[in-house]
Amino acid sequence: MRVVVQKFGGTSVREAAQRRLVVDWVSTAIQNGFRPVVVVSAMGRRGDPYATDTLLGLLSALPHSPEVETDLLVSCGELISAVVMAGHLREHGLDPEVMTGGQAGILTDSRHGDAQIIKLEPDRLKASLESGRVPVVAGFQGVGDDGLVTTLGRGGSDTTAVALGAALGADVVEIFTDVDGIKTADPRIVPEARTIREMDYQEVFQLANLGARVIHPRAVELARQFSVPVRIRSTFSSAAGTLVGPGRRVLDSWGHRDPDHAVTGVTQLRDLIQFQVKRPETVGNRWVYRLFDLLGKRGVSVDLINLFTDHVFFCVAVPVRPIVEGALTELDFPYAVFDDRAKVSVVGSAIEGLPGVVGRVMEALAREGIDVLQSADSHATITLLLEKKDMEPAVRALHQQFGLDREVPSL
């Protein structure tokens, strides 16, 4: 069998008109000789009746609910979506079979709310496909080794689709959303941002991890691990979207090693809290260890760490600010806090070992009078901490500096 896994997000199954477009995509796959597996998210977004955040809102005024019960509640959104979508497919002459994540063979650990997939047993899915049926799988969920329903965390339906694609040896996993692929930048900031036709796993993972929300980082990493091609495209457009695969790695997207063109995309993260912690006079050399050890024990993930002999800078997400301040008060470490920070990153698989890229980044920001507060880099990224007011000008300046408004040729 030639299998394609088609995942449809909340905006794609929100209303009957959108769901009829989903039927068209499934029918097209069948006409092209594929056996489709459909994965669906909950219908709509916050405020819509069956969206995940709406279901969570039912618990907001109640005493703390056990995580097991919360998982049961929020898993209902995808089940409702799967049953309704199956009705549309049946109405158009197809033969759907609705499955929960567990029935589709997704086995997880027992970490409710953010479970990890540990095993796939797709026998029921394969039998359904071989019988000519169209499996419709509720995304975002699985079953733990104790038999209880688990959920996979934010973006979990993407992870469901890629995991099933890997287990079934799918030709491709198609992630349908409300945009026509991965852009060179957020089009709300850079209207001339282009859709990138092909990208490698590393670039997409970094973009997703650093702020772009087109696909979940965990799904990209799973696709890379099992060499599953992923196409990100729009439910509402016939455009080919972005194909994610191994890429060429050695060269940049333009086919050469050039610091003027080494960047594939620019992304941003709007709200960060920056801490400056000073070395206490009465504490020895282990003060940094004590600081990060305590933050780790309290479940705080830190970002953009810059260490100096007498102080340290780091950033955290806004919701954990009270936890960090509580830890610093307990340690009696002097600190300052800045709540007007944002992070801008340039991503490109050709950055590694290529001289001149950092200079081009700094040149673009200097022209705009933008100060860089902290920075970090990896093999495929350069990340800059800025004042929040400078975030959008920085994104536009970097997009222009690296010529991302021009069409990027296919790899």
Contacts in CASP RR format, 6 or more apart in sequence:
PFRMAT RR
TARGET T0000
AUTHOR 0000-0000-0000
METHOD contacts of the structure
MODEL  1
MRVVVQKFGGTSVREAAQRRLVVDWVSTAIQNGFRPVVVVSAMGRRGDPY
ATDTLLGLLSALPHSPEVETDLLVSCGELISAVVMAGHLREHGLDPEVMT
GGQAGILTDSRHGDAQIIKLEPDRLKASLESGRVPVVAGFQGVGDDGLVT
TLGRGGSDTTAVALGAALGADVVEIFTDVDGIKTADPRIVPEARTIREMD
YQEVFQLANLGARVIHPRAVELARQFSVPVRIRSTFSSAAGTLVGPGRRV
LDSWGHRDPDHAVTGVTQLRDLIQFQVKRPETVGNRWVYRLFDLLGKRGV
SVDLINLFTDHVFFCVAVPVRPIVEGALTELDFPYAVFDDRAKVSVVGSA
IEGLPGVVGRVMEALAREGIDVLQSADSHATITLLLEKKDMEPAVRALHQ
QFGLDREVPSL
1 35 0 8 1.000
1 129 0 8 1.000
1 130 0 8 1.000
2 33 0 8 1.000
2 34 0 8 1.000
2 35 0 8 1.000
2 171 0 8 1.000
3 34 0 8 1.000
3 35 0 8 1.000
3 36 0 8 1.000
3 37 0 8 1.000
3 129 0 8 1.000
3 165 0 8 1.000
3 168 0 8 1.000
3 169 0 8 1.000
3 170 0 8 1.000
3 171 0 8 1.000
4 29 0 8 1.000
4 34 0 8 1.000
4 35 0 8 1.000
4 36 0 8 1.000
4 37 0 8 1.000
4 170 0 8 1.000
4 171 0 8 1.000
4 172 0 8 1.000
4 173 0 8 1.000
4 174 0 8 1.000
5 36 0 8 1.000
5 37 0 8 1.000
5 39 0 8 1.000
5 161 0 8 1.000
5 162 0 8 1.000
5 164 0 8 1.000
5 165 0 8 1.000
5 168 0 8 1.000
5 170 0 8 1.000
5 172 0 8 1.000
5 173 0 8 1.000
5 174 0 8 1.000
6 25 0 8 1.000
6 26 0 8 1.000
6 29 0 8 1.000
6 36 0 8 1.000
6 37 0 8 1.000
6 38 0 8 1.000
6 39 0 8 1.000
6 161 0 8 1.000
6 173 0 8 1.000
6 174 0 8 1.000
6 176 0 8 1.000
7 38 0 8 1.000
7 39 0 8 1.000
7 40 0 8 1.000
7 41 0 8 1.000
7 139 0 8 1.000
7 157 0 8 1.000
7 158 0 8 1.000
7 160 0 8 1.000
7 161 0 8 1.000
7 173 0 8 1.000
7 174 0 8 1.000
7 175 0 8 1.000
7 176 0 8 1.000
8 22 0 8 1.000
8 25 0 8 1.000
8 38 0 8 1.000
8 39 0 8 1.000
8 40 0 8 1.000
8 41 0 8 1.000
8 85 0 8 1.000
8 176 0 8 1.000
8 235 0 8 1.000
9 40 0 8 1.000
9 41 0 8 1.000
9 157 0 8 1.000
9 176 0 8 1.000
9 177 0 8 1.000
9 235 0 8 1.000
10 40 0 8 1.000
10 41 0 8 1.000
10 42 0 8 1.000
10 43 0 8 1.000
10 44 0 8 1.000
10 45 0 8 1.000
10 51 0 8 1.000
10 81 0 8 1.000
11 18 0 8 1.000
11 44 0 8 1.000
11 45 0 8 1.000
11 177 0 8 1.000
11 178 0 8 1.000
11 235 0 8 1.000
12 18 0 8 1.000
12 19 0 8 1.000
12 21 0 8 1.000
12 22 0 8 1.000
12 41 0 8 1.000
12 176 0 8 1.000
12 177 0 8 1.000
12 178 0 8 1.000
12 235 0 8 1.000
13 19 0 8 1.000
13 22 0 8 1.000
13 40 0 8 1.000
13 41 0 8 1.000
13 43 0 8 1.000
13 44 0 8 1.000
13 81 0 8 1.000
13 84 0 8 1.000
13 85 0 8 1.000
14 43 0 8 1.000
14 44 0 8 1.000
14 45 0 8 1.000
14 48 0 8 1.000
16 88 0 8 1.000
18 235 0 8 1.000
18 236 0 8 1.000
19 84 0 8 1.000
19 85 0 8 1.000
19 88 0 8 1.000
20 88 0 8 1.000
21 235 0 8 1.000
21 236 0 8 1.000
22 38 0 8 1.000
22 85 0 8 1.000
22 88 0 8 1.000
22 176 0 8 1.000
22 235 0 8 1.000
23 88 0 8 1.000
23 89 0 8 1.000
23 91 0 8 1.000
23 92 0 8 1.000
23 94 0 8 1.000
25 174 0 8 1.000
25 176 0 8 1.000
25 235 0 8 1.000
26 36 0 8 1.000
26 38 0 8 1.000
26 89 0 8 1.000
26 94 0 8 1.000
26 134 0 8 1.000
27 92 0 8 1.000
27 94 0 8 1.000
29 36 0 8 1.000
30 36 0 8 1.000
30 94 0 8 1.000
30 134 0 8 1.000
34 171 0 8 1.000
35 129 0 8 1.000
35 132 0 8 1.000
36 134 0 8 1.000
37 125 0 8 1.000
37 129 0 8 1.000
37 134 0 8 1.000
37 135 0 8 1.000
37 137 0 8 1.000
37 164 0 8 1.000
37 165 0 8 1.000
37 168 0 8 1.000
37 170 0 8 1.000
38 85 0 8 1.000
38 89 0 8 1.000
38 96 0 8 1.000
38 134 0 8 1.000
38 135 0 8 1.000
38 136 0 8 1.000
38 137 0 8 1.000
39 137 0 8 1.000
39 138 0 8 1.000
39 139 0 8 1.000
39 157 0 8 1.000
39 160 0 8 1.000
39 161 0 8 1.000
39 164 0 8 1.000
40 78 0 8 1.000
40 81 0 8 1.000
40 82 0 8 1.000
40 85 0 8 1.000
40 136 0 8 1.000
40 137 0 8 1.000
40 138 0 8 1.000
40 139 0 8 1.000
40 157 0 8 1.000
41 78 0 8 1.000
41 81 0 8 1.000
41 139 0 8 1.000
41 140 0 8 1.000
41 157 0 8 1.000
42 50 0 8 1.000
42 51 0 8 1.000
42 52 0 8 1.000
42 55 0 8 1.000
42 74 0 8 1.000
42 77 0 8 1.000
42 78 0 8 1.000
42 80 0 8 1.000
42 81 0 8 1.000
42 140 0 8 1.000
43 49 0 8 1.000
43 50 0 8 1.000
43 51 0 8 1.000
43 77 0 8 1.000
43 80 0 8 1.000
43 81 0 8 1.000
43 84 0 8 1.000
44 50 0 8 1.000
44 51 0 8 1.000
45 51 0 8 1.000
45 53 0 8 1.000
46 53 0 8 1.000
46 54 0 8 1.000
47 53 0 8 1.000
47 54 0 8 1.000
48 54 0 8 1.000
50 76 0 8 1.000
50 77 0 8 1.000
50 80 0 8 1.000
50 81 0 8 1.000
51 77 0 8 1.000
52 74 0 8 1.000
52 77 0 8 1.000
52 140 0 8 1.000
55 73 0 8 1.000
55 74 0 8 1.000
55 76 0 8 1.000
55 77 0 8 1.000
56 70 0 8 1.000
56 73 0 8 1.000
56 74 0 8 1.000
58 73 0 8 1.000
59 65 0 8 1.000
59 70 0 8 1.000
59 73 0 8 1.000
65 73 0 8 1.000
67 112 0 8 1.000
67 113 0 8 1.000
68 112 0 8 1.000
68 148 0 8 1.000
70 112 0 8 1.000
70 113 0 8 1.000
71 112 0 8 1.000
71 113 0 8 1.000
71 141 0 8 1.000
71 148 0 8 1.000
71 149 0 8 1.000
71 150 0 8 1.000
71 151 0 8 1.000
72 149 0 8 1.000
74 140 0 8 1.000
74 151 0 8 1.000
75 100 0 8 1.000
75 138 0 8 1.000
75 140 0 8 1.000
75 141 0 8 1.000
75 149 0 8 1.000
75 151 0 8 1.000
77 138 0 8 1.000
78 138 0 8 1.000
78 139 0 8 1.000
78 140 0 8 1.000
78 141 0 8 1.000
78 157 0 8 1.000
79 98 0 8 1.000
79 100 0 8 1.000
79 138 0 8 1.000
81 138 0 8 1.000
82 98 0 8 1.000
82 99 0 8 1.000
82 136 0 8 1.000
82 137 0 8 1.000
82 138 0 8 1.000
82 139 0 8 1.000
83 98 0 8 1.000
85 96 0 8 1.000
85 136 0 8 1.000
86 96 0 8 1.000
86 97 0 8 1.000
86 98 0 8 1.000
86 136 0 8 1.000
87 96 0 8 1.000
89 95 0 8 1.000
89 96 0 8 1.000
89 134 0 8 1.000
89 136 0 8 1.000
90 96 0 8 1.000
94 134 0 8 1.000
95 132 0 8 1.000
95 133 0 8 1.000
95 134 0 8 1.000
96 133 0 8 1.000
96 134 0 8 1.000
96 135 0 8 1.000
96 136 0 8 1.000
97 128 0 8 1.000
97 133 0 8 1.000
97 134 0 8 1.000
97 135 0 8 1.000
97 136 0 8 1.000
98 136 0 8 1.000
98 138 0 8 1.000
99 124 0 8 1.000
99 125 0 8 1.000
99 128 0 8 1.000
99 135 0 8 1.000
99 136 0 8 1.000
99 137 0 8 1.000
99 138 0 8 1.000
100 137 0 8 1.000
100 138 0 8 1.000
100 141 0 8 1.000
100 142 0 8 1.000
100 143 0 8 1.000
100 149 0 8 1.000
101 137 0 8 1.000
101 138 0 8 1.000
101 139 0 8 1.000
101 141 0 8 1.000
101 142 0 8 1.000
101 143 0 8 1.000
101 160 0 8 1.000
102 141 0 8 1.000
102 142 0 8 1.000
102 143 0 8 1.000
102 149 0 8 1.000
103 124 0 8 1.000
104 122 0 8 1.000
104 124 0 8 1.000
104 125 0 8 1.000
104 135 0 8 1.000
104 137 0 8 1.000
104 160 0 8 1.000
104 164 0 8 1.000
105 120 0 8 1.000
105 121 0 8 1.000
105 122 0 8 1.000
105 123 0 8 1.000
105 124 0 8 1.000
105 125 0 8 1.000
105 142 0 8 1.000
105 143 0 8 1.000
106 117 0 8 1.000
106 120 0 8 1.000
106 141 0 8 1.000
106 142 0 8 1.000
106 143 0 8 1.000
106 160 0 8 1.000
106 163 0 8 1.000
106 164 0 8 1.000
107 117 0 8 1.000
107 118 0 8 1.000
107 119 0 8 1.000
107 120 0 8 1.000
107 121 0 8 1.000
107 142 0 8 1.000
107 143 0 8 1.000
107 144 0 8 1.000
107 145 0 8 1.000
108 115 0 8 1.000
108 116 0 8 1.000
108 117 0 8 1.000
108 118 0 8 1.000
108 142 0 8 1.000
108 143 0 8 1.000
108 144 0 8 1.000
108 150 0 8 1.000
108 152 0 8 1.000
109 115 0 8 1.000
109 116 0 8 1.000
109 118 0 8 1.000
109 144 0 8 1.000
109 145 0 8 1.000
109 150 0 8 1.000
110 144 0 8 1.000
110 145 0 8 1.000
110 146 0 8 1.000
110 148 0 8 1.000
110 150 0 8 1.000
111 150 0 8 1.000
112 148 0 8 1.000
112 150 0 8 1.000
112 151 0 8 1.000
113 150 0 8 1.000
113 151 0 8 1.000
113 152 0 8 1.000
113 153 0 8 1.000
114 151 0 8 1.000
114 152 0 8 1.000
114 153 0 8 1.000
115 142 0 8 1.000
115 144 0 8 1.000
115 150 0 8 1.000
115 151 0 8 1.000
115 152 0 8 1.000
115 153 0 8 1.000
116 152 0 8 1.000
117 142 0 8 1.000
117 152 0 8 1.000
117 159 0 8 1.000
117 163 0 8 1.000
117 222 0 8 1.000
118 145 0 8 1.000
120 163 0 8 1.000
120 164 0 8 1.000
120 166 0 8 1.000
120 167 0 8 1.000
122 164 0 8 1.000
122 167 0 8 1.000
122 168 0 8 1.000
125 135 0 8 1.000
125 137 0 8 1.000
125 164 0 8 1.000
125 167 0 8 1.000
125 168 0 8 1.000
126 168 0 8 1.000
128 134 0 8 1.000
128 135 0 8 1.000
129 135 0 8 1.000
129 168 0 8 1.000
137 160 0 8 1.000
137 164 0 8 1.000
139 152 0 8 1.000
139 156 0 8 1.000
139 157 0 8 1.000
139 160 0 8 1.000
139 161 0 8 1.000
140 151 0 8 1.000
140 152 0 8 1.000
140 153 0 8 1.000
140 155 0 8 1.000
140 156 0 8 1.000
140 157 0 8 1.000
140 160 0 8 1.000
141 149 0 8 1.000
141 150 0 8 1.000
141 151 0 8 1.000
141 152 0 8 1.000
141 160 0 8 1.000
142 149 0 8 1.000
142 150 0 8 1.000
142 151 0 8 1.000
142 152 0 8 1.000
143 149 0 8 1.000
143 150 0 8 1.000
144 150 0 8 1.000
152 159 0 8 1.000
152 160 0 8 1.000
152 218 0 8 1.000
154 216 0 8 1.000
155 216 0 8 1.000
155 218 0 8 1.000
155 219 0 8 1.000
156 216 0 8 1.000
156 218 0 8 1.000
156 219 0 8 1.000
158 175 0 8 1.000
158 215 0 8 1.000
158 216 0 8 1.000
158 218 0 8 1.000
158 219 0 8 1.000
159 216 0 8 1.000
159 218 0 8 1.000
159 219 0 8 1.000
159 222 0 8 1.000
161 173 0 8 1.000
161 175 0 8 1.000
161 219 0 8 1.000
162 173 0 8 1.000
162 219 0 8 1.000
162 220 0 8 1.000
162 222 0 8 1.000
162 223 0 8 1.000
162 226 0 8 1.000
162 228 0 8 1.000
162 230 0 8 1.000
163 222 0 8 1.000
164 170 0 8 1.000
164 173 0 8 1.000
165 173 0 8 1.000
165 228 0 8 1.000
166 222 0 8 1.000
166 223 0 8 1.000
166 225 0 8 1.000
166 226 0 8 1.000
166 228 0 8 1.000
169 228 0 8 1.000
170 228 0 8 1.000
171 229 0 8 1.000
172 228 0 8 1.000
172 229 0 8 1.000
172 230 0 8 1.000
172 231 0 8 1.000
173 223 0 8 1.000
173 228 0 8 1.000
173 229 0 8 1.000
173 230 0 8 1.000
173 231 0 8 1.000
174 230 0 8 1.000
174 231 0 8 1.000
174 232 0 8 1.000
174 233 0 8 1.000
175 214 0 8 1.000
175 215 0 8 1.000
175 219 0 8 1.000
175 230 0 8 1.000
175 231 0 8 1.000
175 232 0 8 1.000
175 233 0 8 1.000
176 233 0 8 1.000
176 234 0 8 1.000
176 235 0 8 1.000
177 214 0 8 1.000
177 232 0 8 1.000
177 233 0 8 1.000
177 234 0 8 1.000
177 235 0 8 1.000
178 234 0 8 1.000
178 235 0 8 1.000
178 236 0 8 1.000
179 214 0 8 1.000
179 234 0 8 1.000
180 195 0 8 1.000
180 233 0 8 1.000
180 234 0 8 1.000
180 237 0 8 1.000
180 239 0 8 1.000
180 241 0 8 1.000
181 195 0 8 1.000
181 196 0 8 1.000
181 214 0 8 1.000
181 232 0 8 1.000
181 233 0 8 1.000
181 234 0 8 1.000
181 239 0 8 1.000
181 241 0 8 1.000
181 242 0 8 1.000
182 195 0 8 1.000
182 196 0 8 1.000
182 199 0 8 1.000
182 204 0 8 1.000
182 207 0 8 1.000
182 212 0 8 1.000
182 214 0 8 1.000
182 215 0 8 1.000
182 232 0 8 1.000
182 242 0 8 1.000
182 244 0 8 1.000
183 193 0 8 1.000
183 194 0 8 1.000
183 195 0 8 1.000
183 196 0 8 1.000
184 190 0 8 1.000
184 193 0 8 1.000
184 194 0 8 1.000
184 196 0 8 1.000
184 264 0 8 1.000
184 265 0 8 1.000
184 266 0 8 1.000
184 399 0 8 1.000
184 404 0 8 1.000
184 405 0 8 1.000
184 408 0 8 1.000
185 193 0 8 1.000
185 265 0 8 1.000
185 266 0 8 1.000
185 267 0 8 1.000
185 395 0 8 1.000
185 396 0 8 1.000
185 399 0 8 1.000
185 404 0 8 1.000
186 193 0 8 1.000
186 212 0 8 1.000
186 267 0 8 1.000
186 268 0 8 1.000
186 395 0 8 1.000
187 193 0 8 1.000
189 268 0 8 1.000
189 392 0 8 1.000
189 395 0 8 1.000
189 396 0 8 1.000
190 266 0 8 1.000
190 395 0 8 1.000
190 396 0 8 1.000
190 399 0 8 1.000
190 405 0 8 1.000
192 399 0 8 1.000
192 405 0 8 1.000
193 399 0 8 1.000
193 404 0 8 1.000
193 405 0 8 1.000
194 404 0 8 1.000
194 405 0 8 1.000
194 406 0 8 1.000
194 407 0 8 1.000
194 408 0 8 1.000
195 239 0 8 1.000
195 241 0 8 1.000
195 242 0 8 1.000
196 242 0 8 1.000
196 253 0 8 1.000
196 264 0 8 1.000
196 265 0 8 1.000
196 408 0 8 1.000
197 240 0 8 1.000
197 241 0 8 1.000
197 242 0 8 1.000
197 243 0 8 1.000
197 408 0 8 1.000
197 410 0 8 1.000
198 242 0 8 1.000
198 243 0 8 1.000
198 244 0 8 1.000
198 245 0 8 1.000
198 247 0 8 1.000
198 410 0 8 1.000
198 411 0 8 1.000
199 242 0 8 1.000
199 243 0 8 1.000
199 244 0 8 1.000
199 245 0 8 1.000
199 247 0 8 1.000
199 253 0 8 1.000
199 264 0 8 1.000
200 244 0 8 1.000
200 245 0 8 1.000
200 246 0 8 1.000
200 247 0 8 1.000
200 248 0 8 1.000
200 249 0 8 1.000
200 349 0 8 1.000
200 411 0 8 1.000
201 220 0 8 1.000
201 221 0 8 1.000
201 223 0 8 1.000
201 224 0 8 1.000
201 244 0 8 1.000
201 245 0 8 1.000
201 246 0 8 1.000
201 247 0 8 1.000
202 224 0 8 1.000
202 249 0 8 1.000
202 349 0 8 1.000
202 379 0 8 1.000
202 380 0 8 1.000
203 264 0 8 1.000
203 265 0 8 1.000
203 347 0 8 1.000
203 348 0 8 1.000
203 349 0 8 1.000
203 380 0 8 1.000
204 215 0 8 1.000
204 220 0 8 1.000
204 242 0 8 1.000
204 244 0 8 1.000
205 217 0 8 1.000
205 220 0 8 1.000
205 221 0 8 1.000
205 224 0 8 1.000
206 345 0 8 1.000
206 347 0 8 1.000
206 348 0 8 1.000
206 378 0 8 1.000
206 380 0 8 1.000
206 381 0 8 1.000
207 214 0 8 1.000
207 265 0 8 1.000
207 267 0 8 1.000
207 347 0 8 1.000
208 214 0 8 1.000
208 215 0 8 1.000
208 216 0 8 1.000
208 217 0 8 1.000
208 220 0 8 1.000
209 217 0 8 1.000
210 267 0 8 1.000
210 268 0 8 1.000
210 269 0 8 1.000
210 343 0 8 1.000
210 345 0 8 1.000
210 347 0 8 1.000
210 381 0 8 1.000
210 383 0 8 1.000
211 267 0 8 1.000
211 268 0 8 1.000
211 269 0 8 1.000
211 345 0 8 1.000
212 267 0 8 1.000
214 232 0 8 1.000
215 230 0 8 1.000
215 232 0 8 1.000
215 244 0 8 1.000
219 230 0 8 1.000
220 230 0 8 1.000
220 244 0 8 1.000
222 228 0 8 1.000
223 229 0 8 1.000
223 230 0 8 1.000
223 244 0 8 1.000
223 245 0 8 1.000
224 245 0 8 1.000
227 245 0 8 1.000
227 246 0 8 1.000
229 243 0 8 1.000
229 244 0 8 1.000
229 245 0 8 1.000
230 243 0 8 1.000
230 244 0 8 1.000
230 245 0 8 1.000
231 240 0 8 1.000
231 241 0 8 1.000
231 242 0 8 1.000
231 243 0 8 1.000
231 244 0 8 1.000
232 241 0 8 1.000
232 242 0 8 1.000
232 244 0 8 1.000
233 239 0 8 1.000
233 240 0 8 1.000
233 241 0 8 1.000
233 242 0 8 1.000
234 241 0 8 1.000
247 349 0 8 1.000
247 411 0 8 1.000
248 255 0 8 1.000
248 349 0 8 1.000
248 411 0 8 1.000
249 349 0 8 1.000
250 350 0 8 1.000
251 257 0 8 1.000
251 350 0 8 1.000
252 258 0 8 1.000
252 261 0 8 1.000
252 262 0 8 1.000
252 263 0 8 1.000
252 264 0 8 1.000
252 348 0 8 1.000
252 349 0 8 1.000
252 350 0 8 1.000
253 261 0 8 1.000
253 264 0 8 1.000
253 348 0 8 1.000
253 350 0 8 1.000
253 408 0 8 1.000
253 409 0 8 1.000
253 411 0 8 1.000
254 261 0 8 1.000
254 408 0 8 1.000
254 409 0 8 1.000
255 409 0 8 1.000
257 350 0 8 1.000
257 354 0 8 1.000
259 354 0 8 1.000
259 355 0 8 1.000
259 356 0 8 1.000
259 357 0 8 1.000
259 359 0 8 1.000
259 360 0 8 1.000
260 360 0 8 1.000
260 402 0 8 1.000
260 403 0 8 1.000
261 350 0 8 1.000
261 402 0 8 1.000
261 403 0 8 1.000
262 348 0 8 1.000
262 350 0 8 1.000
262 351 0 8 1.000
262 354 0 8 1.000
262 357 0 8 1.000
262 402 0 8 1.000
263 346 0 8 1.000
263 347 0 8 1.000
263 348 0 8 1.000
263 351 0 8 1.000
263 357 0 8 1.000
263 398 0 8 1.000
263 402 0 8 1.000
263 404 0 8 1.000
264 347 0 8 1.000
264 348 0 8 1.000
264 349 0 8 1.000
264 404 0 8 1.000
264 408 0 8 1.000
265 346 0 8 1.000
265 347 0 8 1.000
265 348 0 8 1.000
265 399 0 8 1.000
265 402 0 8 1.000
265 404 0 8 1.000
266 344 0 8 1.000
266 345 0 8 1.000
266 346 0 8 1.000
266 347 0 8 1.000
266 395 0 8 1.000
266 398 0 8 1.000
266 399 0 8 1.000
266 402 0 8 1.000
266 404 0 8 1.000
267 344 0 8 1.000
267 345 0 8 1.000
267 347 0 8 1.000
268 342 0 8 1.000
268 343 0 8 1.000
268 344 0 8 1.000
268 345 0 8 1.000
268 391 0 8 1.000
268 392 0 8 1.000
268 394 0 8 1.000
268 395 0 8 1.000
269 342 0 8 1.000
269 343 0 8 1.000
270 342 0 8 1.000
270 388 0 8 1.000
270 391 0 8 1.000
271 317 0 8 1.000
271 318 0 8 1.000
271 341 0 8 1.000
271 342 0 8 1.000
271 388 0 8 1.000
272 303 0 8 1.000
272 315 0 8 1.000
272 316 0 8 1.000
272 317 0 8 1.000
272 318 0 8 1.000
272 341 0 8 1.000
272 342 0 8 1.000
272 343 0 8 1.000
272 385 0 8 1.000
273 315 0 8 1.000
273 316 0 8 1.000
273 317 0 8 1.000
273 318 0 8 1.000
273 321 0 8 1.000
273 324 0 8 1.000
273 337 0 8 1.000
273 338 0 8 1.000
273 339 0 8 1.000
273 341 0 8 1.000
274 304 0 8 1.000
274 313 0 8 1.000
274 314 0 8 1.000
274 315 0 8 1.000
274 337 0 8 1.000
274 338 0 8 1.000
274 339 0 8 1.000
274 341 0 8 1.000
274 373 0 8 1.000
274 374 0 8 1.000
274 385 0 8 1.000
275 313 0 8 1.000
275 314 0 8 1.000
275 315 0 8 1.000
275 316 0 8 1.000
275 324 0 8 1.000
275 328 0 8 1.000
275 335 0 8 1.000
275 336 0 8 1.000
275 337 0 8 1.000
275 338 0 8 1.000
276 311 0 8 1.000
276 312 0 8 1.000
276 313 0 8 1.000
276 335 0 8 1.000
276 336 0 8 1.000
276 337 0 8 1.000
276 338 0 8 1.000
277 291 0 8 1.000
277 311 0 8 1.000
277 312 0 8 1.000
277 314 0 8 1.000
277 328 0 8 1.000
277 333 0 8 1.000
277 334 0 8 1.000
277 335 0 8 1.000
278 310 0 8 1.000
278 311 0 8 1.000
278 333 0 8 1.000
278 334 0 8 1.000
278 335 0 8 1.000
279 287 0 8 1.000
279 309 0 8 1.000
279 310 0 8 1.000
279 311 0 8 1.000
280 287 0 8 1.000
280 332 0 8 1.000
280 333 0 8 1.000
280 334 0 8 1.000
283 290 0 8 1.000
283 333 0 8 1.000
287 333 0 8 1.000
288 307 0 8 1.000
288 312 0 8 1.000
290 331 0 8 1.000
291 312 0 8 1.000
291 327 0 8 1.000
291 328 0 8 1.000
291 331 0 8 1.000
291 333 0 8 1.000
292 302 0 8 1.000
294 327 0 8 1.000
294 330 0 8 1.000
294 331 0 8 1.000
295 302 0 8 1.000
295 323 0 8 1.000
295 324 0 8 1.000
295 327 0 8 1.000
298 323 0 8 1.000
298 327 0 8 1.000
299 320 0 8 1.000
299 323 0 8 1.000
300 316 0 8 1.000
300 320 0 8 1.000
300 323 0 8 1.000
300 324 0 8 1.000
300 327 0 8 1.000
301 316 0 8 1.000
301 317 0 8 1.000
301 320 0 8 1.000
302 314 0 8 1.000
302 315 0 8 1.000
302 316 0 8 1.000
303 314 0 8 1.000
303 315 0 8 1.000
303 316 0 8 1.000
303 343 0 8 1.000
304 313 0 8 1.000
304 314 0 8 1.000
304 315 0 8 1.000
304 343 0 8 1.000
304 374 0 8 1.000
304 375 0 8 1.000
304 376 0 8 1.000
304 383 0 8 1.000
304 385 0 8 1.000
305 312 0 8 1.000
305 313 0 8 1.000
305 314 0 8 1.000
306 312 0 8 1.000
306 313 0 8 1.000
306 314 0 8 1.000
306 374 0 8 1.000
313 374 0 8 1.000
315 341 0 8 1.000
315 343 0 8 1.000
315 374 0 8 1.000
315 385 0 8 1.000
316 324 0 8 1.000
318 339 0 8 1.000
321 337 0 8 1.000
321 339 0 8 1.000
325 335 0 8 1.000
325 337 0 8 1.000
328 335 0 8 1.000
340 387 0 8 1.000
340 388 0 8 1.000
340 389 0 8 1.000
341 373 0 8 1.000
341 385 0 8 1.000
341 386 0 8 1.000
341 387 0 8 1.000
341 388 0 8 1.000
342 385 0 8 1.000
342 386 0 8 1.000
342 387 0 8 1.000
342 388 0 8 1.000
342 390 0 8 1.000
342 391 0 8 1.000
343 383 0 8 1.000
343 384 0 8 1.000
343 385 0 8 1.000
343 386 0 8 1.000
344 383 0 8 1.000
344 384 0 8 1.000
344 386 0 8 1.000
344 391 0 8 1.000
344 394 0 8 1.000
344 395 0 8 1.000
344 398 0 8 1.000
345 381 0 8 1.000
345 382 0 8 1.000
345 383 0 8 1.000
345 384 0 8 1.000
346 357 0 8 1.000
346 361 0 8 1.000
346 381 0 8 1.000
346 382 0 8 1.000
346 398 0 8 1.000
346 402 0 8 1.000
347 380 0 8 1.000
347 381 0 8 1.000
348 380 0 8 1.000
348 381 0 8 1.000
349 380 0 8 1.000
351 357 0 8 1.000
351 377 0 8 1.000
351 379 0 8 1.000
351 380 0 8 1.000
351 381 0 8 1.000
351 382 0 8 1.000
352 379 0 8 1.000
352 380 0 8 1.000
357 382 0 8 1.000
358 377 0 8 1.000
358 382 0 8 1.000
360 401 0 8 1.000
360 402 0 8 1.000
361 382 0 8 1.000
361 384 0 8 1.000
361 398 0 8 1.000
361 401 0 8 1.000
362 372 0 8 1.000
363 401 0 8 1.000
364 394 0 8 1.000
364 397 0 8 1.000
364 398 0 8 1.000
364 400 0 8 1.000
364 401 0 8 1.000
365 372 0 8 1.000
365 384 0 8 1.000
365 394 0 8 1.000
365 397 0 8 1.000
365 398 0 8 1.000
367 397 0 8 1.000
368 390 0 8 1.000
368 393 0 8 1.000
368 394 0 8 1.000
368 397 0 8 1.000
370 386 0 8 1.000
370 390 0 8 1.000
370 393 0 8 1.000
370 394 0 8 1.000
370 397 0 8 1.000
371 386 0 8 1.000
371 387 0 8 1.000
371 390 0 8 1.000
372 384 0 8 1.000
372 385 0 8 1.000
372 386 0 8 1.000
373 384 0 8 1.000
373 385 0 8 1.000
373 386 0 8 1.000
373 387 0 8 1.000
374 384 0 8 1.000
374 385 0 8 1.000
375 382 0 8 1.000
375 383 0 8 1.000
375 384 0 8 1.000
375 385 0 8 1.000
376 382 0 8 1.000
376 383 0 8 1.000
377 383 0 8 1.000
384 394 0 8 1.000
386 394 0 8 1.000
399 405 0 8 1.000
END
